[in-house]
Amino acid sequence: MALTRAQKRIRIKRRIRKSINGTSTRPRLSVFRSNKQIYAQIIDDLSGRTLVSASSLKDDAAQKMNKMTQAKHVGKSIAEVAKKAGIEACVFDRNGYLYHGRVKALAEAAREGGLKI
């Protein structure tokens, strides 16, 4: 039986999550990409808590942008919020998506914002 696109992504996601863990000193930056929006959250896996988050859905300015500039905007905003929370470095979790396009733009914008990935 052939797998759907979503099932393939979930299989890749499980394989990635075997090796990537977020700790309190170096939490995990997880990205979720839908067809219209992009979301990012920084997670401490040991305590099971989301420390900070940012998304294009929350931001009114991001609603008027195209999807690539939306991803860059969310990357910069997650870096700003993380700095305010005292987070300087994190592990990047692409969540089963290819490191290409919007996911790559978000990661590079977060690096430019001062987050060490």
N, C-alpha and C positions, 0 to 999 in steps of 0.2 A: 504494500500500500504506500502510495506517495505521500510525503509530508507536505503540509501547507506552509506558506511563508512564515506564518506566526509560529508554527510548531518548530520550524528550523531555527528561528531566532531564539526560542526558549531553550532549545537543545544547546546552542552555542553559549547562551547566557549561563547555563548550569556549568558548562565546561570552564568558562572564565571565572566564575565565582568560587571554584575549587581552590584557585591560587590567590585570589584577591580578597583580602580582609581589611576592614577599617578598624583601627584602634583609636584610643583616646588621644594618643600623640600624633598619629597620622591617619585621620579618618578617610572614608571612601567618598569620592565625588561620583555620584550616580546620575546618568543622563537618561531621560525618557523622551522619545520623539514621537509625536503623533502626526497626523497628516497636516494639521493646521498650527499646532503649538509645539513648544519645546520646554521641558522642565529639567531642573537640576537640583539635587539635594546632597548635602554633605552628611554622612551617616557614620555613627560610631557603632560598629557591629557588636562589640563586646557588651555594651549596655542596651543595645537594640533601640537607640534613639536617633531621630533626625535632629541634627544640631542646627543647621540653617538650610533654607531653601530659596529658590528663585524660579520664576517661570514667566513666560511671555503672556500668559493668561492674566496674571495679576497686574501687569504693567499696561496702562492705557497707551503710553507712547509706543510700545512694541506692537500694539494691534494695528498701527498704521504702516508698519514696515513690511518689507518682503521677508521671506523665511530665513534667508542667510543673514541679513542684518539683524533680524530678531534673535538668532542664535548668538551672534556676537554681543548683542546687548545683554542677553541673559548671562553670558560668560563673564562680562565685566561686572554685572550686578552681583553675581554669586561671589566673585572675588572681593568686592567691597564689603558685603555682608559678613563674609568669612573673616576678613581682617578685623572688623568690629568685634566679632566673637572671639578673637584671639587665635584663629586658625591660620597657620602660615603654609603648611604643606599637607598634601593629601594624595591618595592613590586614585587614579582615574579608572572608572568602571564604565565601559562603553555600552554595557547592558545588552550585548548580542548584536548591536548594530556595527556596520563597518566603520572604521575610523576614516571617514570621508564625508565631505559635504558639511551638513549642519553640525554633526557631532564634532568634527575636526575644528570647525569655526568656533564652537563654544569652548573647546579645550584651549585653543590658542588665545582666545580673548581672555580666558581666566588666567593664563600664564602672563599675558600683558598686564593684567590687573594686579599682578604681584603674588599670585598663588603658585606655589611650587608643586608641579605635578610630575 
